Amino acid sequence: EYGGGGSRNPDADRRAGILLTPVQFVFVILASLPEVLNMSGKGGFLRAPAMPLGVMLLQVLLHAPMSHLNNIAFAFGKVSQVLHVVVRSAGGVASMVIGWALFTKRYSLAQVTAMLLATGGAVLIAVAERFVHAGDAAAAPGCCGDAPTPEAAATAALAADEAAAAAADGSNTPAWMRSAAAGEAVLVVVLVLAAFLTHLQSSARKRYPGASAGETLFWLHIMGVVMLLGAGSDAAPAAVRGGEEGMLAKAQRWASSRPFSALVDDVTGAPGWSSVLGPAGEAPCMLVLAVLNGLTQVFCIRGVTMLVHSAEPVMVTLVMTARKAVTWALSVVLFGHPTIWLHYVAAGAVFIGVAAYAQVPGPSPLPAAAVAHAKDGESKQPSRGTEPQAASDASGDVSLRRRKPATNAPLSESETDDDDGPARGVDGTVVR
């Protein structure tokens, strides 16, 4: 969004998700394709997945709508960047509630406390960003400057431009979508879908351990991209697109953006990059950024999938929350992002909460009475002095018979006539 000295990138598109997400899906499909190719020459060119496609489809029906709603969330009334970040930061809370209510998960008080600490830290990061980007540095707690930073001025200009664009697009958005209730509802729906999907993926992985991360990514994205292309196409109703322009119109606008070398000149503040980048510097900057974003997404989503396959759902959600703090830290180190003391407190809370959750003990084991009740309905244990033994006849059938007690004492009548006594045939003889 910013060039050298805080100048705005005139081609910046903060509502790029409706096109950028399908681009990311395509990159993930291409990167994971080698892992599902059938190189044996027998059958089709794709190997049969270890996880049933029906299970994959259920995940797609959650993942694709969640991605699309997240992309068009800003089209709904009263959905600001801060509100969007704050609601998404509550993923740990949603994951715990969903796990407890629907997946019989149990959490200790220490785990709940660590989760709330990390979640609170993520919320404070969003609050700190609001102070920094308010356009008045003196209004931020702990700030001493009198003049707005270049980044704050650029953000204020960007907000004004987006407000004007939203007003211009208002005629394409139904009135119900512009209400505050609709905006808050769509954020809650995205939050619940994300929490449920994480638990569902974790359960599917345990049930089908043969499914690799690459296979899961391929089928999840190749089925999901079809839904995203339909929802974001120019032919889709404006309400489905959230009042946004269609993907084709957006792609045409990106293709007419300024050269990539000009963007690099602004970002670095050092002109002359066209000679360094050569022909690549003449490519439209928005298309180059889309390709670079797709490449980084391949590594990101693969890492998340591997984490889902190895960690429990709440931990996965908290790691995603910690990513916000890491993003802030990198923006400070690499780009000189303005900070206040609240940033450091918030980032510390996030990292401490995530680390604590990974170390604190889980819930205590169930009492013996509860364990006995949970096993109610299982097969009865063998009687006193006996144990089941598998016996197979000549046909290979396996049955259970009672082993004679080790003692040489004869069995009493009560022991030979009970319900668990030796099996007898129709003629009364003992079946050995």
Solvent accessible surface area in square Angstrom, and as a share of the most:
residue,aa,sasa,rsa
1,E,80,0.36
2,Y,64,0.24
3,G,10,0.10
4,G,32,0.31
5,G,74,0.71
6,G,13,0.12
7,S,56,0.36
8,R,62,0.23
9,N,7,0.04
10,P,97,0.61
11,D,31,0.16
12,A,22,0.17
13,D,26,0.14
14,R,90,0.33
15,R,54,0.20
16,A,12,0.10
17,G,19,0.18
18,I,7,0.03
19,L,21,0.10
20,L,36,0.18
21,T,16,0.09
22,P,6,0.04
23,V,36,0.21
24,Q,30,0.13
25,F,10,0.04
26,V,69,0.40
27,F,45,0.19
28,V,3,0.02
29,I,21,0.11
30,L,110,0.55
31,A,51,0.40
32,S,2,0.01
33,L,54,0.27
34,P,88,0.55
35,E,54,0.24
36,V,3,0.01
37,L,52,0.26
38,N,32,0.17
39,M,162,0.72
40,S,79,0.51
41,G,72,0.70
42,K,162,0.69
43,G,80,0.77
44,G,53,0.51
45,F,145,0.60
46,L,43,0.21
47,R,113,0.41
48,A,94,0.73
49,P,33,0.21
50,A,49,0.38
51,M,3,0.01
52,P,59,0.37
53,L,82,0.41
54,G,52,0.50
55,V,34,0.20
56,M,0,0.00
57,L,84,0.42
58,L,86,0.43
59,Q,2,0.01
60,V,1,0.00
61,L,92,0.46
62,L,24,0.12
63,H,20,0.09
64,A,1,0.01
65,P,43,0.27
66,M,31,0.14
67,S,17,0.11
68,H,19,0.09
69,L,43,0.21
70,N,34,0.18
71,N,31,0.16
72,I,8,0.04
73,A,0,0.00
74,F,55,0.23
75,A,16,0.13
76,F,15,0.06
77,G,13,0.12
78,K,152,0.65
79,V,15,0.09
80,S,58,0.37
81,Q,87,0.38
82,V,42,0.24
83,L,55,0.27
84,H,14,0.06
85,V,34,0.19
86,V,42,0.24
87,V,27,0.15
88,R,107,0.39
89,S,0,0.00
90,A,27,0.21
91,G,9,0.09
92,G,0,0.00
93,V,54,0.31
94,A,12,0.09
95,S,0,0.00
96,M,13,0.06
97,V,83,0.48
98,I,22,0.11
99,G,0,0.00
100,W,150,0.53
101,A,59,0.46
102,L,107,0.53
103,F,42,0.18
104,T,113,0.66
105,K,60,0.25
106,R,127,0.46
107,Y,43,0.17
108,S,19,0.12
109,L,148,0.74
110,A,40,0.31
111,Q,23,0.10
112,V,47,0.27
113,T,80,0.46
114,A,5,0.04
115,M,5,0.02
116,L,96,0.48
117,L,75,0.37
118,A,0,0.00
119,T,13,0.08
120,G,31,0.30
121,G,1,0.01
122,A,0,0.00
123,V,41,0.23
124,L,62,0.31
125,I,12,0.06
126,A,4,0.03
127,V,48,0.27
128,A,0,0.00
129,E,40,0.18
130,R,146,0.53
131,F,51,0.21
132,V,11,0.06
133,H,54,0.24
134,A,64,0.49
135,G,19,0.18
136,D,64,0.33
137,A,15,0.11
138,A,61,0.47
139,A,58,0.45
140,A,4,0.03
141,P,46,0.29
142,G,61,0.59
143,C,43,0.26
144,C,128,0.77
145,G,38,0.37
146,D,134,0.69
147,A,70,0.54
148,P,68,0.43
149,T,39,0.23
150,P,74,0.46
151,E,45,0.20
152,A,2,0.02
153,A,54,0.42
154,A,7,0.05
155,T,18,0.10
156,A,48,0.37
157,A,47,0.37
158,L,5,0.03
159,A,56,0.44
160,A,63,0.48
161,D,76,0.39
162,E,52,0.23
163,A,65,0.50
164,A,65,0.51
165,A,52,0.40
166,A,43,0.33
167,A,83,0.64
168,A,76,0.59
169,D,49,0.25
170,G,17,0.16
171,S,105,0.68
172,N,79,0.40
173,T,13,0.07
174,P,42,0.26
175,A,71,0.55
176,W,156,0.55
177,M,1,0.00
178,R,116,0.42
179,S,48,0.31
180,A,39,0.31
181,A,72,0.56
182,A,17,0.13
183,G,0,0.00
184,E,90,0.41
185,A,53,0.41
186,V,9,0.05
187,L,4,0.02
188,V,80,0.46
189,V,67,0.38
190,V,10,0.05
191,L,29,0.14
192,V,64,0.37
193,L,34,0.17
194,A,37,0.28
195,A,5,0.04
196,F,55,0.23
197,L,9,0.05
198,T,20,0.12
199,H,2,0.01
200,L,25,0.13
201,Q,32,0.14
202,S,6,0.04
203,S,47,0.31
204,A,6,0.05
205,R,59,0.21
206,K,142,0.60
207,R,183,0.67
208,Y,45,0.17
209,P,94,0.59
210,G,59,0.57
211,A,0,0.00
212,S,49,0.31
213,A,13,0.10
214,G,0,0.00
215,E,15,0.07
216,T,7,0.04
217,L,5,0.03
218,F,4,0.02
219,W,35,0.12
220,L,8,0.04
221,H,3,0.02
222,I,60,0.31
223,M,46,0.21
224,G,0,0.00
225,V,14,0.08
226,V,102,0.59
227,M,73,0.32
228,L,6,0.03
229,L,83,0.41
230,G,44,0.43
231,A,21,0.16
232,G,0,0.00
233,S,35,0.22
234,D,67,0.34
235,A,99,0.77
236,A,12,0.09
237,P,87,0.55
238,A,31,0.24
239,A,37,0.29
240,V,62,0.36
241,R,33,0.12
242,G,1,0.01
243,G,5,0.05
244,E,16,0.07
245,E,59,0.27
246,G,4,0.04
247,M,19,0.08
248,L,113,0.56
249,A,39,0.30
250,K,2,0.01
251,A,34,0.26
252,Q,114,0.51
253,R,105,0.38
254,W,6,0.02
255,A,51,0.40
256,S,90,0.58
257,S,14,0.09
258,R,54,0.20
259,P,52,0.32
260,F,33,0.14
261,S,7,0.04
262,A,32,0.25
263,L,13,0.06
264,V,23,0.13
265,D,33,0.17
266,D,49,0.25
267,V,75,0.43
268,T,70,0.41
269,G,55,0.53
270,A,48,0.38
271,P,119,0.75
272,G,43,0.42
273,W,79,0.28
274,S,54,0.35
275,S,97,0.63
276,V,106,0.61
277,L,51,0.25
278,G,25,0.24
279,P,125,0.78
280,A,63,0.49
281,G,0,0.00
282,E,106,0.47
283,A,34,0.27
284,P,34,0.21
285,C,0,0.00
286,M,17,0.08
287,L,65,0.32
288,V,30,0.17
289,L,68,0.34
290,A,8,0.06
291,V,71,0.41
292,L,85,0.42
293,N,54,0.28
294,G,0,0.00
295,L,84,0.42
296,T,85,0.50
297,Q,43,0.19
298,V,25,0.14
299,F,161,0.67
300,C,49,0.29
301,I,31,0.16
302,R,80,0.29
303,G,38,0.37
304,V,30,0.17
305,T,14,0.08
306,M,110,0.49
307,L,44,0.22
308,V,11,0.06
309,H,39,0.18
310,S,96,0.62
311,A,25,0.20
312,E,62,0.28
313,P,2,0.01
314,V,0,0.00
315,M,35,0.15
316,V,6,0.03
317,T,20,0.12
318,L,0,0.00
319,V,49,0.28
320,M,46,0.21
321,T,5,0.03
322,A,13,0.10
323,R,110,0.40
324,K,58,0.25
325,A,0,0.00
326,V,69,0.39
327,T,84,0.49
328,W,25,0.09
329,A,35,0.27
330,L,95,0.47
331,S,26,0.17
332,V,41,0.24
333,V,118,0.68
334,L,116,0.58
335,F,148,0.62
336,G,51,0.49
337,H,35,0.16
338,P,27,0.17
339,T,40,0.23
340,I,8,0.04
341,W,130,0.45
342,L,20,0.10
343,H,0,0.00
344,Y,126,0.48
345,V,78,0.45
346,A,0,0.00
347,A,6,0.05
348,G,29,0.27
349,A,16,0.13
350,V,0,0.00
351,F,87,0.36
352,I,109,0.55
353,G,0,0.00
354,V,18,0.10
355,A,59,0.46
356,A,31,0.24
357,Y,10,0.04
358,A,59,0.46
359,Q,149,0.66
360,V,40,0.23
361,P,101,0.64
362,G,35,0.34
363,P,63,0.39
364,S,97,0.63
365,P,125,0.79
366,L,116,0.58
367,P,91,0.57
368,A,88,0.69
369,A,80,0.62
370,A,36,0.28
371,V,58,0.33
372,A,66,0.51
373,H,144,0.64
374,A,76,0.59
375,K,115,0.49
376,D,114,0.59
377,G,78,0.75
378,E,115,0.51
379,S,101,0.65
380,K,172,0.73
381,Q,153,0.68
382,P,56,0.36
383,S,35,0.22
384,R,192,0.70
385,G,53,0.51
386,T,26,0.15
387,E,83,0.37
388,P,74,0.47
389,Q,54,0.24
390,A,72,0.55
391,A,20,0.16
392,S,77,0.50
393,D,86,0.44
394,A,116,0.90
395,S,88,0.57
396,G,49,0.47
397,D,95,0.49
398,V,105,0.60
399,S,69,0.44
400,L,130,0.64
401,R,90,0.33
402,R,64,0.23
403,R,115,0.42
404,K,154,0.65
405,P,30,0.19
406,A,112,0.86
407,T,78,0.45
408,N,149,0.76
409,A,59,0.46
410,P,128,0.81
411,L,84,0.42
412,S,53,0.34
413,E,134,0.60
414,S,84,0.54
415,E,53,0.24
416,T,41,0.24
417,D,97,0.50
418,D,57,0.30
419,D,148,0.77
420,D,58,0.30
421,G,19,0.18
422,P,42,0.27
423,A,65,0.50
424,R,132,0.48
425,G,30,0.29
426,V,165,0.95
427,D,108,0.56
428,G,39,0.37
429,T,82,0.47
430,V,51,0.29
431,V,84,0.49
432,R,190,0.69
